[in-house]
């Protein structure tokens, strides 16, 4: 193992032992719960947005979770990385991290890796397909929470109209046992 790989491994272990952002806090804009069915890792993540920022800006991320060192460290690194970042920039960071995972351990261009900072420690994880979902769990939760908050529009996502009431409007709030007049 190279000295760089050892450094990355130590960084992952450090974040797993002393995670940034761990501990749910109130005042969040949205929350997402994600599970990796392959190994059972899970996270409940809350995104806190800065008041009045345009574009929307992540104030902080709080979370609770359990799982392997990779999933927990990745959430910790991500939390640190996106704190104080505008939502569009956080989405770019997320896409860059997803690209890192698709690179299967080959890394990215220097500029992209510089953007990711400590998240480049997960380069080696991408060599193990079964572990990629572990590393992506927190990023999926962040993206989902941002979409739920309305701060992030995902391609192909449309607002869904409220479902039609199964009860005719004329009978809402009345006793269902009492027949209603048909005014048709």
C-alpha positions as CSV (number, residue, x, y, z in Angstrom):
1,X,0.0,0.0,0.0
2,X,1.4,3.4,-1.0
3,X,1.9,6.2,1.5
4,X,-1.0,8.1,-0.2
5,X,-3.3,5.1,0.2
6,X,-2.3,4.9,3.9
7,X,-3.0,8.6,4.3
8,X,-6.5,8.2,2.7
9,X,-7.2,5.1,4.8
10,X,-6.3,7.0,8.0
11,X,-8.5,10.0,6.9
12,X,-11.5,7.7,6.4
13,X,-10.9,6.1,9.8
14,X,-10.5,9.5,11.5
15,X,-13.8,10.7,10.0
16,X,-15.6,7.5,11.0
17,X,-14.4,7.8,14.6
18,X,-15.0,11.6,14.9
19,X,-17.7,12.4,12.4
20,X,-18.5,16.0,11.4
21,X,-22.2,17.0,11.5
22,X,-23.3,13.9,13.4
23,X,-26.3,14.5,15.7
24,X,-29.7,15.6,14.4
25,X,-30.6,19.2,15.0
26,X,-33.9,21.0,14.5
27,X,-34.6,23.9,12.2
28,X,-34.0,21.9,9.1
29,X,-35.5,22.6,5.7
30,X,-35.9,18.9,4.8
31,X,-34.9,15.4,5.9
32,X,-34.0,12.3,4.0
33,X,-33.7,8.7,5.2
34,X,-31.6,6.4,3.1
35,X,-30.6,2.7,3.4
36,X,-28.1,0.7,1.5
37,X,-30.0,-2.6,1.2
38,X,-26.8,-4.4,0.3
39,X,-25.1,-4.0,3.7
40,X,-27.6,-2.3,5.9
41,X,-25.9,1.1,6.2
42,X,-28.4,3.8,6.9
43,X,-28.6,7.6,7.4
44,X,-31.2,10.1,8.4
45,X,-29.9,13.5,7.1
46,X,-31.3,16.9,7.7
47,X,-30.3,19.9,5.5
48,X,-30.3,23.3,7.1
49,X,-30.5,26.2,4.6
50,X,-29.2,29.7,5.3
51,X,-32.0,32.3,5.7
52,X,-32.6,34.6,2.7
53,X,-29.7,33.3,0.6
54,X,-30.2,33.5,-3.2
55,X,-29.3,31.1,-4.6
56,X,-30.2,28.8,-1.7
57,X,-27.2,28.0,0.5
58,X,-26.5,25.1,2.8
59,X,-25.9,26.4,6.3
60,X,-25.1,22.9,7.7
61,X,-26.0,19.3,7.5
62,X,-26.9,17.2,10.6
63,X,-27.3,13.5,10.5
64,X,-27.6,10.2,12.4
65,X,-26.6,6.9,11.0
66,X,-25.0,3.6,11.4
67,X,-23.0,1.4,9.1
68,X,-19.5,0.7,8.0
69,X,-16.6,3.1,8.3
70,X,-16.8,4.0,4.6
71,X,-20.4,5.2,4.8
72,X,-20.0,7.1,8.0
73,X,-16.8,8.7,7.0
74,X,-18.2,9.7,3.6
75,X,-21.2,11.4,5.3
76,X,-18.8,13.2,7.6
77,X,-16.6,14.4,4.8
78,X,-19.6,15.5,2.7
79,X,-21.1,17.4,5.7
80,X,-17.8,19.3,6.1
81,X,-17.5,19.9,2.4
82,X,-20.9,21.4,1.7
83,X,-21.2,23.5,4.8
84,X,-21.8,27.2,3.8
85,X,-21.9,26.2,0.1
86,X,-24.6,27.4,-2.4
87,X,-26.9,24.6,-3.4
88,X,-25.8,24.6,-7.1
89,X,-22.2,24.3,-6.0
90,X,-23.1,21.4,-3.6
91,X,-24.8,19.6,-6.5
92,X,-21.6,20.1,-8.6
93,X,-19.6,18.6,-5.7
94,X,-22.1,15.7,-5.5
95,X,-21.8,15.0,-9.3
96,X,-18.0,15.2,-9.0
97,X,-18.0,12.6,-6.2
98,X,-20.3,10.4,-8.2
99,X,-17.8,10.7,-11.1
100,X,-15.1,9.7,-8.7
101,X,-17.0,6.6,-7.8
102,X,-17.6,5.8,-11.5
103,X,-13.8,6.1,-12.2
104,X,-13.3,2.8,-10.4
105,X,-10.2,3.9,-8.6
106,X,-8.6,5.8,-11.5
107,X,-9.1,9.2,-9.9
108,X,-10.2,12.4,-11.7
109,X,-8.5,15.4,-13.2
110,X,-6.5,17.4,-10.7
111,X,-9.0,20.3,-10.7
112,X,-11.9,18.0,-9.9
113,X,-10.0,16.3,-7.1
114,X,-9.0,19.7,-5.7
115,X,-12.7,20.6,-5.5
116,X,-13.4,17.4,-3.6
117,X,-10.7,18.0,-1.0
118,X,-10.8,15.2,1.6
119,X,-13.4,13.3,-0.4
120,X,-10.7,12.2,-2.8
121,X,-9.7,9.8,0.0
122,X,-12.5,7.6,-1.3
123,X,-10.7,7.1,-4.7
124,X,-9.7,3.6,-3.6
125,X,-13.2,2.7,-2.5
126,X,-14.3,3.0,-6.1
127,X,-12.3,-0.1,-7.0
128,X,-14.7,-2.2,-5.0
129,X,-18.2,-2.1,-6.6
130,X,-19.9,-3.4,-3.4
131,X,-18.5,-0.5,-1.4
132,X,-19.5,2.3,-3.8
133,X,-23.0,2.4,-2.5
134,X,-21.6,2.8,1.0
135,X,-19.7,5.9,-0.1
136,X,-22.6,7.4,-2.0
137,X,-25.2,6.9,0.7
138,X,-24.9,10.3,2.4
139,X,-24.6,12.1,-1.0
140,X,-27.9,10.5,-2.0
141,X,-29.5,11.6,1.2
142,X,-28.2,15.2,0.7
143,X,-29.5,15.3,-2.9
144,X,-32.9,14.0,-1.8
145,X,-33.2,16.4,1.1
146,X,-32.3,19.4,-1.1
147,X,-34.9,18.3,-3.7
148,X,-37.5,17.9,-0.9
149,X,-36.7,21.4,0.4
150,X,-37.3,22.8,-3.1
151,X,-33.8,24.2,-3.2
152,X,-32.7,21.7,-5.9
153,X,-34.6,20.9,-9.1
154,X,-33.6,17.5,-10.3
155,X,-34.0,16.7,-14.0
156,X,-37.1,14.8,-14.8
157,X,-38.6,15.8,-11.5
158,X,-42.0,17.5,-11.7
159,X,-44.2,18.7,-9.0
160,X,-47.0,16.2,-8.5
161,X,-50.5,17.7,-8.2
162,X,-52.4,16.6,-5.1
163,X,-54.4,13.5,-5.7
164,X,-58.1,13.9,-6.3
165,X,-60.2,13.3,-3.2
166,X,-61.9,9.9,-3.3
167,X,-64.8,11.6,-1.5
168,X,-67.0,13.9,-3.5
169,X,-66.5,17.5,-2.5
170,X,-70.2,17.9,-1.5
171,X,-69.8,15.2,1.1
172,X,-66.6,16.3,2.8
173,X,-67.2,16.9,6.4
174,X,-70.6,15.1,6.5
175,X,-71.5,11.8,8.0
176,X,-70.7,9.1,5.4
177,X,-73.6,7.0,6.7
178,X,-76.1,9.8,5.6
179,X,-77.0,9.6,1.9
180,X,-76.2,12.8,0.0
181,X,-78.5,14.3,-2.5
182,X,-77.4,14.1,-6.1
183,X,-77.7,17.6,-7.6
184,X,-76.7,16.5,-11.1
